[in-house]
């Protein structure tokens, strides 16, 4: 039996498990068994499975979105930040994103939370495009198109075979900005 786990350990383990095994095991007992701890450890940190699911989506957003945005804040001007954003998102691994979206397709609460993350991601890209001189409307629809392409790439059977070169991403940034 392991020592009591902290909340972040539970969330990190659950995201890894989700990416590897899908959303069906995102319940107290199966996760506790795989971690080698009692269910009580789960309920020490989460009121119920619904609050755990909300915390899990928030944690996913934090590590895949919020941390990226914070990292990009130091990357230079808006063009450099957009370039780095596209390089990272158009080359990211598919497993976790696919698993999150499969889960969202079967769970309305998760779908609503994922929709909020999608909206924040698109808004961030639109803000960068506005910083580069695009009008608000143009920036928003261009950001949506790039986001849809990034998510669509992850849904392909071999997304790693469909990545763009640095030169292609640089050309995409030039196409998106004025």
C-alpha angles and dihedrals in degrees: 000000000000126000117266110295123227123235094257092053090054092048095046091048091048092051091050090047091047092052092048103036109017131243100298094089097051093115132106100254100045093045093046091050092051090048093047095237136110124268086246089073089059093050091047087068104027128046092213141334092278092056088046090053091050090048090048093054090046090051091048089051091048095052098037100035116013095044090048093051091048090049092048092051088078095044097094132250126003094268092053091046091050091048092050091045092053094044091054099041096041090052101040122122119262106217102086096037091050092048093049091051093046088052092047089053089063102035122058094200092053091045090055092049093047089049088057091051090049091051092051092048092050092046091053092052090045090052090053091050091049089051086055092054106269116136117249096258095045092045092052098050092043090051090050092052093051091046092049089051091050093050092042091053090054091053092057115104092244106023092166087065090056104057125129126239121241089256092052092049090048088052090049091053090051090049092050097046124058 
